[in-house]
Amino acid sequence: MSETESSNETGSAPPGRGVPHRRTALVTGASAGIGAEFARLLAHLGYDLVLVARRAERIEALAAELSAECGVSAAALPADLADAGDLARVEERLRADGTGDAAPVDLLVNNAGIGGGGDFARQDPAEIDTMLDLNVRAVVRLARAVIPVQIDRRRRAGLAADANPRMGVVNVSSMAGELAANPGGSVYGATKSFVRLWSESVAAETAGRGVRVTAVLPGFVRTDMTEGVQEKGLPDIAFVSKERVVAESLRAWAAGRDSVVPGAQYKAAGGLLRLIPGALFKTAARRGGSEEDPHGRD
């Protein structure tokens, strides 16, 4: 990010409304892995933070650490986004428009998600429901809560589409959603495919109104969610560091790109996937399909 993009602008509330606030980001799934890394980099860039995750003790500790280290305000908001009541509380926080005490959210990072899978015919229906609730419903609902507020804030402030402060949403998808078929991870892959397609459509709708939406498509990252494949000895070349994923994601968002594939090896793999005929890929997937998915819940 450039110096301008990484600086923290004050007075983000529209003129004549509410009180000035520093730039604020809300990060879901912030207790570990990619979510915690988003929180760290955003704090170092000067953003105040709202950290959301199920594990209260972890986000409270991270909030205290980043506040002391970076001099930013960091608040923990414990919530299970697969729970309707908890989801509603986070939606309400995202609707803050700067006219009250709560700072409006300039950047929502929709990172929380759940993996798992196996043979679809034997998957637990409750597990499927949780995956759909967390990977799709929560992502859509949280974005729907904050984007209208961001559009209205920019309109009332008379900001041009390319003017600072930047506002918008980063949605963490997955390269798993780019596969033509994903045996052993059919529901997970479908949810991540939805996130990318939906994100790119919303990005096209909001671009002219100054709100940026970016889908992030990471491959394997060394986090709690990929412990299974790490234990199987997947080679180092298969992994991208969480630091690189987050840095490339925020650069892409600041540049107004609607999607990003972090890591050179996955950029190349993405290009290769587009060249392989879908029928051929599906035939290979049927032969080599696994009943095990490497992902867990964040």
DRENRO-774627 format. One line per 2 residues: number of its first residue (from 1); their letters; for each residue x, z, y of N, C-alpha, C. Coordinates in Angstrom, 2 decimals. Each point is the difference from the previous one (the first is absolute). Layout:
N
NUM	a	X,Z,Y,X,Z,Y,X,Z,Y ~ ...
This chain:
298
1	ms	0.84,0.00,-1.19,-0.84,0.00,1.19,0.88,0.00,1.25 ~ -0.49,-0.59,1.05,0.77,-0.02,1.24,-0.09,1.34,0.69
3	et	0.85,0.19,1.04,-0.05,1.24,0.75,-1.38,0.24,0.57 ~ -0.62,-1.06,0.52,-1.34,0.14,0.59,-1.00,0.43,-1.05
5	es	0.10,-0.60,-1.19,-0.97,0.31,-1.05,0.20,1.39,-0.55 ~ 1.25,0.51,0.02,0.25,1.30,-0.60,-0.18,1.15,0.98
7	sn	-0.18,-0.29,1.27,-0.18,1.08,0.97,-1.43,0.51,-0.04 ~ -0.16,1.27,0.38,-1.31,0.62,-0.05,-0.59,0.00,1.40
9	et	-1.05,-0.80,0.19,-0.61,-0.08,1.32,-1.00,1.14,0.19 ~ -0.04,0.58,1.20,-0.97,1.05,0.29,-1.18,-0.60,0.74
11	gs	-1.02,0.83,0.14,-1.16,-0.45,0.76,-0.76,-1.09,-0.70 ~ -0.21,0.10,-1.33,-0.68,-1.07,-0.73,-1.51,0.04,0.15
13	ap	-0.55,1.06,0.57,-1.43,0.01,0.26,-0.32,-0.94,1.14 ~ -1.18,-0.66,-0.01,-0.36,-0.90,1.08,-0.03,0.70,1.34
15	pg	0.35,-0.70,1.06,0.00,0.62,1.33,-1.34,0.64,0.33 ~ 0.06,1.24,0.50,-1.22,0.68,0.41,-0.79,0.63,-1.12
17	rg	0.53,-0.06,-1.22,-0.72,0.57,-1.13,0.90,0.95,-0.76 ~ -0.42,1.25,-0.22,0.75,0.94,-0.82,1.35,0.36,0.59
19	vp	0.91,0.45,-0.89,1.33,0.39,0.43,1.02,-0.90,-0.67 ~ 1.20,-0.18,0.62,1.02,-0.84,-0.62,0.48,0.59,-1.32
21	hr	0.25,-0.85,-0.96,0.55,0.42,-1.29,1.19,-0.87,-0.34 ~ 0.95,0.57,-0.73,1.08,-0.83,-0.54,-0.58,-0.86,-1.12
23	rt	0.74,-1.02,-0.40,-0.45,-0.86,-1.08,-0.15,0.82,-1.28 ~ -1.03,-0.29,-0.76,-0.33,0.78,-1.19,-0.23,-0.92,-1.18
25	al	0.54,0.40,-1.15,-0.22,-0.72,-1.25,-0.62,0.94,-1.02 ~ -0.96,-0.50,-0.76,-0.57,0.75,-1.12,0.44,-0.70,-1.28
27	vt	0.63,0.77,-0.89,0.55,-0.54,-1.25,-0.69,0.66,-1.17 ~ -0.58,-0.80,-0.90,-0.62,0.55,-1.21,1.00,-0.07,-1.16
29	ga	-0.22,0.86,-0.99,0.95,0.06,-1.11,1.38,0.41,0.47 ~ 0.04,0.93,0.97,1.25,0.31,0.69,0.80,1.10,-0.68
31	sa	-0.42,0.46,-1.16,0.68,1.14,-0.61,1.29,-0.38,-0.69 ~ 0.21,-1.27,-0.33,1.20,-0.41,-0.73,0.17,-1.51,0.11
33	gi	1.13,-0.48,-0.51,0.22,-1.43,-0.16,-0.07,-0.80,1.29 ~ -0.66,-1.15,-0.07,-0.08,-0.91,1.14,-0.72,0.66,1.17
35	ga	-1.06,0.77,-0.28,-0.75,0.64,1.07,0.84,0.97,0.79 ~ 0.78,0.83,-0.70,0.88,0.95,0.69,1.06,-0.73,0.81
37	ef	0.49,-1.13,-0.52,1.00,-0.78,0.73,-0.60,-0.63,1.25 ~ -1.25,-0.47,-0.08,-0.68,-0.48,1.21,-0.04,1.11,1.05
39	ar	-0.36,1.20,-0.44,-0.08,1.13,0.94,1.35,0.27,0.65 ~ 1.06,-0.02,-0.80,1.34,0.29,0.53,0.43,-1.04,1.04
41	ll	-0.15,-1.28,-0.34,0.46,-1.02,0.94,-0.84,0.00,1.26 ~ -1.30,0.17,-0.13,-0.86,0.02,1.18,0.32,1.20,0.90
43	ah	0.32,1.15,-0.61,0.39,1.16,0.80,1.29,-0.29,0.76 ~ 0.96,-0.65,-0.65,1.26,-0.34,0.67,-0.20,-1.05,1.09
45	lg	-1.07,-0.78,-0.12,-0.32,-0.97,1.05,-0.81,0.64,1.13 ~ -0.31,1.29,-0.14,-0.67,0.72,1.08,-1.50,0.13,-0.12
47	yd	-0.56,-0.38,-1.13,-1.45,0.15,-0.19,-0.36,1.44,-0.33 ~ -1.06,0.52,0.59,-0.65,1.19,-0.54,-0.70,-0.40,-1.29
49	lv	-0.23,0.97,-0.88,-0.47,-0.32,-1.34,-1.21,0.82,-0.42 ~ -0.86,-0.65,-0.78,-1.03,0.69,-0.79,0.27,-0.40,-1.44
51	lv	0.32,0.97,-0.85,0.39,-0.28,-1.38,-1.13,0.38,-0.94 ~ -0.40,-0.96,-0.84,-1.14,0.19,-0.90,0.48,-0.15,-1.44
53	ar	-0.37,0.98,-0.85,0.28,-0.07,-1.43,-0.77,1.13,-0.68 ~ -0.11,-0.09,-1.32,-0.67,1.07,-0.74,0.82,1.28,-0.03
55	ra	1.33,-0.14,-0.09,0.88,1.15,-0.20,0.33,0.64,1.35 ~ -0.80,1.01,0.35,0.10,0.60,1.33,1.38,0.57,0.27
57	er	0.57,0.69,-0.98,1.28,0.66,0.25,1.10,-1.00,0.31 ~ -0.07,-1.17,-0.61,1.05,-1.01,0.24,-0.11,-0.58,1.40
59	ie	-1.20,-0.35,0.44,-0.10,-0.61,1.33,0.18,1.04,1.10 ~ -0.35,1.25,-0.28,0.26,1.05,0.99,1.51,0.20,0.18
61	al	0.74,-0.02,-1.11,1.46,0.14,0.07,0.62,-1.19,0.71 ~ -0.48,-1.21,-0.31,0.53,-1.20,0.64,-0.32,-0.01,1.49
63	aa	-1.21,0.42,0.35,-0.38,0.05,1.42,0.90,0.94,0.77 ~ 0.28,1.18,-0.58,0.87,0.97,0.66,1.42,-0.54,0.13
65	el	0.49,-0.67,-1.05,1.35,-0.56,0.02,0.15,-1.07,1.08 ~ -0.94,-0.92,0.08,0.11,-1.10,0.95,-0.21,0.47,1.44
67	sa	-0.86,0.97,0.17,-0.23,0.55,1.34,1.28,0.64,0.53 ~ 0.68,0.78,-0.87,1.23,0.66,0.41,1.14,-0.99,0.20
69	ec	0.08,-1.00,-0.86,1.10,-0.95,0.03,-0.12,-1.03,1.12 ~ -1.23,-0.45,0.27,-0.19,-1.12,0.92,-0.69,0.38,1.30
71	gv	-0.47,1.24,0.10,-0.67,0.43,1.23,-1.35,-0.64,0.22 ~ -0.67,-0.40,-1.09,-1.32,-0.60,0.11,-1.05,0.99,-0.48
73	sa	-1.24,-0.28,0.32,-1.11,0.78,-0.55,-0.35,-0.59,-1.36 ~ -0.07,0.84,-1.02,-0.34,-0.46,-1.34,-1.02,0.96,-0.61
75	aa	-1.17,-0.52,-0.31,-1.08,0.82,-0.54,-0.31,-0.42,-1.42 ~ -0.24,0.97,-0.87,-0.40,-0.28,-1.38,-1.51,-0.01,-0.09
77	lp	-0.55,-1.00,-0.67,-1.44,-0.10,-0.22,-0.23,-0.20,-1.50 ~ -0.04,1.09,-0.77,-0.16,-0.14,-1.45,-1.35,-0.63,-0.34
79	ad	0.02,-1.01,-0.88,-1.24,-0.67,-0.37,0.24,-0.82,-1.26 ~ -1.01,-0.02,-0.86,-0.03,-0.90,-1.15,-0.91,-1.16,0.39
81	la	0.58,-1.15,0.25,-0.76,-1.12,0.55,-0.96,-0.63,-1.01 ~ 0.08,0.42,-1.26,-1.00,-0.43,-0.98,-1.25,0.86,0.06
83	da	0.06,1.08,0.77,-1.14,0.90,0.19,-0.74,-0.39,1.29 ~ -1.30,-0.18,-0.08,-0.77,-0.49,1.14,0.10,0.92,1.21
85	gd	-0.06,1.29,-0.24,0.07,0.95,1.11,1.35,-0.01,0.69 ~ 1.07,-0.02,-0.79,1.34,-0.04,0.58,0.23,-1.32,0.74
87	la	-0.47,-1.09,-0.57,0.14,-1.30,0.65,-0.70,0.01,1.35 ~ -1.18,0.60,0.07,-0.75,0.05,1.26,0.76,0.79,1.06
89	rv	0.70,1.06,-0.40,0.77,0.79,0.97,1.14,-0.83,0.60 ~ 0.66,-0.79,-0.83,1.10,-0.82,0.52,-0.56,-1.13,0.87
91	ee	-1.13,-0.57,-0.40,-0.65,-1.01,0.85,-0.30,0.57,1.38 ~ -0.52,1.20,0.04,-0.34,0.64,1.28,1.24,0.16,0.87
93	rl	1.11,0.38,-0.64,1.25,0.14,0.78,0.43,-1.34,0.59 ~ -0.20,-1.07,-0.75,0.40,-1.33,0.46,-0.90,-0.52,1.12
95	ra	-1.17,0.56,0.15,-0.91,-0.45,1.07,0.32,0.62,1.35 ~ 0.97,0.92,0.07,0.40,0.57,1.29,0.43,-1.13,0.93
97	dg	-0.55,-0.01,1.22,0.27,-1.12,0.91,0.81,0.38,1.23 ~ 0.51,1.24,0.02,0.82,0.42,1.13,-0.77,0.69,1.10
99	tg	-1.31,0.11,-0.16,-0.79,0.66,1.04,-0.08,1.51,-0.22 ~ 0.41,0.46,-1.18,0.00,1.43,-0.30,1.41,0.51,-0.22
101	da	0.09,1.13,-0.69,1.31,0.61,-0.23,0.81,-0.74,-1.06 ~ -0.66,-0.59,-0.99,0.73,-0.67,-1.08,0.56,-1.33,0.47
103	ap	1.26,-0.24,-0.31,0.64,-1.25,0.41,-0.60,-1.17,-0.78 ~ -0.23,-1.12,0.65,-0.46,-1.18,-0.73,1.13,-0.54,-0.88
105	vd	-0.36,-0.65,-1.09,0.99,-0.49,-0.95,0.36,-1.45,0.33 ~ 1.28,-0.21,0.33,0.48,-1.34,0.32,0.32,-0.80,-1.27
107	ll	0.45,0.68,-1.04,0.36,-0.68,-1.24,-0.52,0.79,-1.19 ~ -0.80,-0.65,-0.83,-0.43,0.56,-1.28,0.84,-0.64,-1.09
109	vn	0.64,0.82,-0.83,0.72,-0.50,-1.17,-0.81,0.39,-1.24 ~ -0.68,-0.98,-0.57,-0.82,0.19,-1.20,0.91,-0.14,-1.22
111	na	0.64,1.11,-0.37,0.96,-0.03,-1.09,-0.51,0.63,-1.28 ~ -0.94,0.95,0.08,-0.46,0.71,-1.19,-0.56,-0.97,-1.02
113	gi	0.33,0.24,-1.27,-0.51,-0.87,-1.04,0.22,0.61,-1.37 ~ -0.63,-0.59,-1.00,0.15,0.47,-1.37,0.19,-1.19,-0.92
115	gg	0.88,0.16,-0.98,0.23,-1.03,-0.99,-0.65,0.38,-1.32 ~ 0.69,-0.29,-1.08,-0.56,0.27,-1.32,-0.66,-1.24,-0.55
117	gg	-0.58,0.11,-1.14,-0.65,-1.16,-0.59,-0.03,0.05,-1.50 ~ 0.65,-0.96,-0.64,-0.11,-0.18,-1.43,-1.06,-1.05,-0.30
119	df	-0.30,-0.14,-1.26,-1.00,-0.96,-0.43,-1.34,0.31,0.65 ~ -0.58,-0.98,0.70,-1.21,0.26,0.78,-1.14,0.54,-0.87
121	ar	-0.16,-0.51,-1.22,-1.10,0.42,-0.87,0.10,1.47,-0.38 ~ 1.19,0.59,0.17,0.19,1.41,-0.35,0.26,0.88,1.22
123	qd	-0.05,-0.58,1.18,0.22,0.81,1.20,-1.16,0.96,0.23 ~ 0.33,1.18,0.47,-1.01,1.01,0.34,-0.78,-0.48,1.23
125	pa	-1.32,-0.11,-0.09,-0.79,-0.44,1.16,0.22,0.87,1.23 ~ 0.21,1.30,-0.21,0.24,0.89,1.14,1.33,-0.36,0.69
127	ei	1.00,-0.37,-0.80,1.28,-0.41,0.57,-0.16,-1.29,0.80 ~ -0.81,-0.91,-0.51,-0.26,-1.26,0.72,-0.68,0.29,1.33
129	dt	-1.00,0.87,-0.03,-0.70,0.35,1.24,0.95,0.59,1.03 ~ 0.89,0.91,-0.45,0.95,0.61,0.92,0.93,-1.04,0.60
131	ml	0.44,-0.94,-0.84,0.89,-1.06,0.49,-0.70,-0.86,1.05 ~ -1.23,-0.37,-0.26,-0.74,-0.81,0.97,-0.26,0.79,1.28
133	dl	-0.33,1.28,-0.14,-0.26,0.83,1.18,1.25,0.13,0.87 ~ 1.15,0.23,-0.64,1.22,0.26,0.76,0.68,-1.28,0.48
135	nv	0.10,-0.99,-0.88,0.75,-1.22,0.33,-0.78,-0.98,0.85 ~ -1.33,0.08,-0.05,-0.83,-0.96,0.74,-0.89,0.70,1.02
137	ra	-0.90,0.84,-0.48,-0.99,0.59,0.91,0.66,0.80,1.13 ~ 0.94,0.87,-0.33,0.63,0.82,1.04,0.78,-0.85,0.99
139	vv	0.72,-1.00,-0.51,0.79,-0.88,0.88,-0.90,-0.71,1.00 ~ -1.11,-0.54,-0.49,-0.93,-0.72,0.87,-0.67,0.94,0.99
141	rl	-0.46,1.14,-0.49,-0.73,0.92,0.87,0.90,0.55,1.12 ~ 1.24,0.33,-0.32,0.89,0.54,1.02,0.33,-1.05,1.05
143	ar	0.25,-1.22,-0.45,0.26,-1.07,0.96,-1.24,-0.25,0.88 ~ -1.17,0.05,-0.62,-1.24,-0.23,0.75,-0.24,1.11,1.03
145	av	0.50,1.20,-0.28,-0.17,1.10,0.96,0.90,-0.18,1.22 ~ 1.23,-0.49,-0.20,0.95,-0.01,1.11,0.04,-1.32,0.78
147	ip	-0.21,-1.13,-0.66,0.17,-1.28,0.70,-0.96,-0.18,1.17 ~ -1.30,0.31,-0.13,-0.87,-0.14,1.18,0.45,0.87,1.18
149	vq	0.52,1.19,-0.30,0.50,0.88,1.06,1.20,-0.64,0.69 ~ 0.90,-0.55,-0.79,1.18,-0.64,0.57,-0.37,-1.20,0.87
151	id	-0.92,-0.81,-0.49,-0.45,-1.16,0.78,-0.60,0.45,1.33 ~ -0.83,1.03,-0.06,-0.66,0.48,1.21,0.99,0.64,0.96
153	rr	0.98,0.73,-0.52,1.02,0.60,0.87,0.77,-1.07,0.76 ~ 0.37,-1.06,-0.70,0.75,-1.07,0.66,-0.87,-0.73,1.02
155	rr	-1.26,-0.21,-0.35,-0.91,-0.69,0.93,-0.17,0.82,1.27 ~ -0.25,1.30,-0.15,-0.23,0.85,1.17,1.25,0.14,0.87
157	ag	1.18,-0.09,-0.65,1.25,0.10,0.75,0.42,-1.34,0.59 ~ -0.72,-1.08,-0.33,0.34,-1.31,0.52,1.30,-0.55,-0.54
159	la	0.33,0.35,-1.26,1.26,-0.43,-0.59,-0.11,-1.39,-0.61 ~ 1.00,-0.83,0.23,0.05,-1.31,-0.63,0.32,0.16,-1.48
161	ad	-0.26,-1.07,-0.78,0.18,0.08,-1.45,1.42,0.36,-0.40 ~ 1.00,-0.43,0.80,1.39,0.25,-0.37,0.64,1.15,0.77
163	an	-0.82,0.79,0.71,0.54,1.07,0.84,0.17,1.29,-0.79 ~ 0.99,0.81,0.41,0.15,1.34,-0.55,-1.05,0.92,0.62
165	pr	-0.41,1.10,-0.64,0.47,0.44,-1.31,-0.63,-0.79,-1.14 ~ 0.79,-0.21,-1.04,-0.51,-0.71,-1.17,-0.97,0.90,-0.76
167	mg	-1.03,-0.61,-0.56,-0.98,0.74,-0.79,-0.34,-0.80,-1.25 ~ -0.42,0.70,-1.05,-0.42,-0.72,-1.17,0.13,0.79,-1.28
169	vv	0.11,-0.74,-1.11,-0.06,0.58,-1.35,1.03,-0.67,-0.89 ~ 0.67,0.80,-0.81,0.85,-0.49,-1.08,-0.65,0.40,-1.32
171	nv	-0.30,-0.97,-0.85,-0.62,0.25,-1.30,1.01,-0.28,-1.10 ~ 0.28,1.00,-0.84,0.96,-0.18,-1.08,-0.70,-0.59,-1.21
173	ss	0.32,-1.25,-0.30,-0.51,-0.69,-1.19,1.08,0.07,-1.07 ~ 0.21,-1.07,-0.76,1.01,-0.02,-1.06,0.20,-1.42,-0.48
175	ma	1.21,-0.29,-0.47,0.23,-1.29,-0.65,-0.85,-0.14,-1.25 ~ -0.46,1.12,-0.56,-0.87,-0.08,-1.18,-1.28,-0.76,0.31
177	ge	-0.41,0.01,1.25,-1.20,-0.73,0.39,0.20,-1.49,0.14 ~ 1.26,-0.46,-0.10,0.30,-1.42,0.13,0.05,-0.72,-1.34
179	la	-0.03,0.77,-1.08,0.07,-0.61,-1.33,-1.31,-0.70,-0.34 ~ 0.10,-1.15,-0.66,-1.21,-0.74,-0.39,-0.79,0.76,-1.06
181	an	0.67,0.82,-0.77,-0.66,0.87,-0.99,0.88,1.23,-0.17 ~ -0.61,1.15,-0.25,0.75,1.25,-0.10,-0.53,0.83,-1.17
183	pg	0.24,-0.44,-1.24,-0.46,0.77,-1.15,0.61,1.41,0.00 ~ -0.81,0.98,-0.28,0.47,1.38,0.05,-0.10,0.63,1.38
185	gs	-0.27,-0.82,0.99,-0.16,0.52,1.37,-1.03,-0.80,0.75 ~ -1.07,-0.40,-0.69,-0.97,-0.95,0.58,-0.70,0.56,1.23
187	vy	-0.46,1.24,-0.06,-0.72,0.57,1.14,0.96,0.28,1.14 ~ 1.15,0.56,-0.32,1.00,0.29,1.03,0.40,-1.29,0.73
189	ga	0.35,-1.03,-0.77,0.41,-1.26,0.62,-1.10,-0.59,0.86 ~ -1.24,0.10,-0.47,-1.12,-0.56,0.77,-0.20,0.76,1.31
191	tk	0.18,1.33,-0.03,-0.17,0.76,1.24,1.07,-0.39,1.02 ~ 1.22,-0.23,-0.47,1.08,-0.35,0.92,-0.15,-1.44,0.51
193	sf	-0.53,-0.88,-0.84,-0.30,-1.35,0.46,-1.06,0.04,1.10 ~ -1.02,0.84,-0.18,-1.03,0.17,1.02,0.62,0.47,1.32
195	vr	0.87,0.99,-0.07,0.59,0.56,1.22,0.72,-1.08,0.79 ~ 0.77,-0.86,-0.68,0.70,-1.05,0.74,-0.96,-1.00,0.62
197	lw	-0.94,-0.53,-0.79,-0.91,-1.03,0.51,-0.86,0.54,1.14 ~ -0.51,1.19,-0.17,-0.83,0.62,1.03,0.83,0.28,1.26
199	se	1.22,0.52,-0.17,0.86,0.30,1.15,0.28,-1.25,0.82 ~ 0.33,-1.10,-0.67,0.32,-1.22,0.71,-1.21,-0.55,0.75
201	sv	-1.17,0.18,-0.57,-1.22,-0.45,0.70,-0.26,0.84,1.23 ~ 0.14,1.33,-0.13,-0.21,0.88,1.15,1.07,-0.26,1.05
203	aa	1.23,-0.27,-0.42,1.06,-0.31,0.95,-0.35,-1.21,0.86 ~ -0.60,-1.01,-0.62,-0.42,-1.19,0.75,-1.11,0.33,0.98
205	et	-0.90,0.91,-0.37,-1.11,0.37,0.89,0.47,0.80,1.21 ~ 1.01,0.85,-0.19,0.39,0.93,1.07,1.18,-0.47,0.83
207	ag	0.68,-1.05,-0.42,1.23,-0.42,0.69,-0.23,-0.29,1.48 ~ -1.08,-0.66,0.31,-0.28,-0.34,1.39,-0.42,1.18,0.85
209	rg	-0.23,1.14,-0.65,-0.39,1.20,0.74,1.10,1.06,0.01 ~ 1.22,-0.42,-0.40,1.16,0.87,0.14,0.19,1.03,-1.09
211	vr	-0.75,-0.08,-1.10,0.14,0.95,-1.10,0.61,-0.72,-1.18 ~ 1.10,0.54,-0.50,0.77,-0.67,-1.05,-0.26,0.65,-1.35
213	vt	-0.23,-0.82,-1.00,-0.24,0.47,-1.37,0.98,-0.70,-0.92 ~ 0.76,0.79,-0.75,1.03,-0.55,-0.88,-0.15,0.55,-1.41
215	av	0.01,-0.88,-0.98,0.00,0.41,-1.41,1.45,0.01,-0.49 ~ 0.38,1.07,-0.70,1.35,0.15,-0.53,-0.06,-0.17,-1.52
217	lp	0.85,-0.87,-0.54,-0.02,-0.30,-1.43,1.32,0.41,-0.63 ~ 0.20,1.29,-0.28,1.25,0.42,-0.64,0.00,-0.33,-1.49
219	gf	1.20,-0.16,-0.54,0.17,-0.05,-1.44,0.28,1.41,-0.50 ~ 0.92,0.15,-0.94,0.33,1.33,-0.50,0.82,0.77,1.02
221	vr	-0.38,1.26,0.22,0.70,0.91,0.90,0.23,1.29,-0.76 ~ 1.15,0.62,0.18,0.29,1.24,-0.72,-0.77,1.16,0.63
223	td	-1.18,0.26,-0.52,-0.85,1.10,0.44,-0.60,0.66,-1.24 ~ -0.79,1.06,0.24,-0.69,0.67,-1.11,-0.90,-0.97,-0.76
225	mt	-0.52,-1.01,0.70,-0.95,-0.92,-0.61,0.64,-0.95,-1.00 ~ 1.32,-0.14,0.04,0.66,-0.95,-0.92,0.93,0.72,-0.98
227	eg	-0.23,1.28,-0.23,0.87,0.74,-0.91,0.04,-0.63,-1.39 ~ -1.14,-0.53,-0.44,-0.07,-0.60,-1.34,0.97,-1.14,-0.18
229	vq	0.01,-0.95,0.93,0.90,-1.14,-0.13,1.44,0.39,0.29 ~ 0.21,1.02,0.85,1.36,0.46,0.22,0.60,0.57,-1.28
231	ek	-0.81,0.76,-0.74,0.47,0.59,-1.25,0.28,-1.06,-1.06 ~ -0.63,-1.14,0.10,0.23,-1.08,-0.96,1.25,-0.80,0.31
233	gl	0.67,0.33,1.11,1.26,-0.65,0.31,-0.11,-1.33,0.69 ~ -1.06,-0.20,0.79,-0.12,-1.24,0.76,1.24,-0.15,0.88
235	pd	0.61,-1.18,0.06,1.25,-0.16,0.76,-0.19,0.25,1.49 ~ 1.10,0.37,0.65,-0.03,0.33,1.42,-0.55,-1.14,0.86
237	ia	0.28,-1.26,-0.41,-0.44,-1.15,0.79,-1.51,-0.05,0.13 ~ -0.71,0.68,-0.91,-1.46,-0.03,0.03,-0.58,0.92,1.07
239	fv	0.84,0.87,0.57,-0.51,1.00,0.93,0.41,-0.30,1.44 ~ -0.91,0.30,0.92,0.27,-0.04,1.44,-0.10,1.44,0.50
241	sk	0.92,0.41,0.85,-0.04,1.38,0.50,-1.23,0.22,0.87 ~ -0.51,1.21,-0.03,-1.16,0.30,0.84,0.35,-0.12,1.48
243	er	1.26,0.27,0.35,0.43,-0.15,1.39,-0.12,-1.45,0.44 ~ 0.40,-0.92,-0.87,-0.09,-1.42,0.35,-1.45,-0.45,0.08
245	vv	-0.83,0.46,-0.94,-1.42,-0.35,0.02,-0.63,0.39,1.33 ~ 0.27,1.22,0.43,-0.62,0.50,1.23,0.55,-0.71,1.23
247	ae	1.31,-0.17,0.07,0.60,-0.67,1.17,-0.51,-1.43,0.13 ~ -0.04,-0.74,-1.10,-0.48,-1.38,0.06,-1.50,-0.05,0.32
249	sl	-0.74,0.97,-0.49,-1.44,0.04,0.28,-0.28,0.20,1.48 ~ 0.69,0.95,0.61,-0.24,0.28,1.42,0.50,-1.13,0.90
251	ra	1.09,-0.65,-0.42,0.45,-1.16,0.78,-1.03,-1.13,-0.07 ~ -0.54,-0.24,-1.18,-1.01,-1.05,-0.16,-1.25,0.32,0.81
253	wa	-0.42,1.27,-0.02,-1.18,0.40,0.76,0.25,-0.18,1.51 ~ 1.18,0.44,0.47,0.33,-0.14,1.43,0.04,-1.46,0.41
255	ag	0.38,-0.89,-0.93,0.09,-1.42,0.30,-1.35,-0.71,-0.13 ~ -1.02,0.72,-0.45,-1.33,-0.59,-0.12,-0.19,-0.84,-1.25
257	rd	0.81,0.22,-1.04,-0.16,-0.74,-1.24,-1.12,0.61,-0.84 ~ -0.78,-0.83,-0.69,-1.13,0.54,-0.77,0.39,0.47,-1.39
259	sv	1.22,-0.32,-0.46,0.46,0.52,-1.29,1.51,-0.02,-0.04 ~ 0.57,0.82,-0.90,1.44,0.05,-0.17,0.31,0.39,-1.43
261	vp	1.01,-0.64,-0.58,0.52,0.34,-1.32,1.39,0.58,0.20 ~ 0.18,1.32,-0.09,1.32,0.59,0.24,0.96,-0.30,-1.15
263	ga	1.25,-0.29,0.36,1.04,-0.24,-1.00,0.18,-1.46,-0.32 ~ 1.26,-0.47,0.06,0.29,-1.42,-0.22,-0.42,-0.45,-1.39
265	qy	0.18,0.86,-1.00,-0.32,-0.41,-1.37,-1.50,-0.22,-0.17 ~ -0.81,0.79,0.70,-1.45,-0.17,-0.13,-0.52,-1.13,0.88
267	ka	0.69,-0.26,1.10,-0.35,-1.19,0.78,0.19,-1.25,-0.86 ~ 1.14,-0.03,-0.72,0.26,-1.14,-0.89,-1.01,-0.04,-1.14
269	ag	-0.32,1.16,-0.56,-0.97,0.05,-1.09,-1.38,-0.45,0.45 ~ -0.36,0.37,1.24,-1.29,-0.43,0.54,-0.08,-1.51,0.12
271	gl	1.10,-0.62,0.44,0.03,-1.45,0.09,-0.11,-0.64,-1.37 ~ 0.66,0.59,-1.00,-0.05,-0.53,-1.35,-1.41,0.10,-0.58
273	lr	-0.66,1.13,0.26,-1.36,0.17,-0.52,-0.94,-1.07,0.53 ~ 0.23,-0.41,1.26,-0.86,-1.03,0.58,0.22,-1.37,-0.63
275	li	1.19,-0.18,-0.63,0.31,-1.29,-0.61,-0.45,-0.10,-1.45 ~ -0.21,1.16,-0.66,-0.39,-0.01,-1.41,-1.50,-0.26,-0.11
277	pg	-0.43,-1.01,-0.76,-1.44,-0.25,-0.18,-0.69,1.24,-0.56 ~ -1.18,0.30,0.53,-0.74,1.19,-0.43,-0.25,0.04,-1.49
279	al	-0.35,-1.15,-0.60,-0.30,-0.04,-1.43,1.22,0.36,-0.83 ~ 1.17,-0.51,0.42,1.24,0.31,-0.71,0.32,1.48,0.10
281	fk	-0.15,0.56,1.18,0.28,1.43,0.20,-0.93,0.85,-0.87 ~ -1.28,-0.36,-0.04,-0.96,0.78,-0.79,0.31,-0.06,-1.49
283	ta	0.47,-1.16,-0.47,0.37,-0.13,-1.41,1.16,0.93,-0.32 ~ 1.01,0.03,0.88,1.15,0.88,-0.20,-0.41,1.46,0.08
285	ar	-0.93,0.31,0.91,-0.46,1.38,0.16,-0.74,0.48,-1.24 ~ -0.80,-0.90,-0.61,-0.73,0.38,-1.21,0.96,0.34,-1.14
287	rg	1.11,-0.74,-0.07,0.96,0.23,-1.07,0.81,1.26,0.22 ~ 0.28,0.30,1.26,0.89,1.12,0.28,-0.68,1.19,0.65
289	gs	-1.34,-0.02,0.02,-0.74,1.05,0.68,0.28,1.38,-0.55 ~ 0.12,0.98,0.91,0.25,1.38,-0.40,-1.24,0.82,0.25
291	ee	-0.16,1.06,-0.78,-1.13,0.90,0.21,0.37,1.14,0.92 ~ 1.20,-0.06,0.55,0.47,1.10,0.81,0.26,-0.47,1.41
293	dp	-0.38,0.75,1.00,0.25,-0.34,1.39,0.98,1.02,0.57 ~ 0.98,-0.45,0.82,1.04,0.91,0.47,-0.39,0.88,1.15
295	hg	-1.22,-0.12,0.48,-0.33,0.66,1.27,-0.79,1.30,-0.23 ~ 0.17,0.93,0.92,-0.75,1.25,-0.02,-0.74,0.17,1.29
297	rd	-0.25,1.23,0.38,-0.77,0.24,1.21,0.86,0.64,1.05 ~ -0.21,-0.44,1.25,0.74,0.57,1.13,-0.99,0.66,0.94
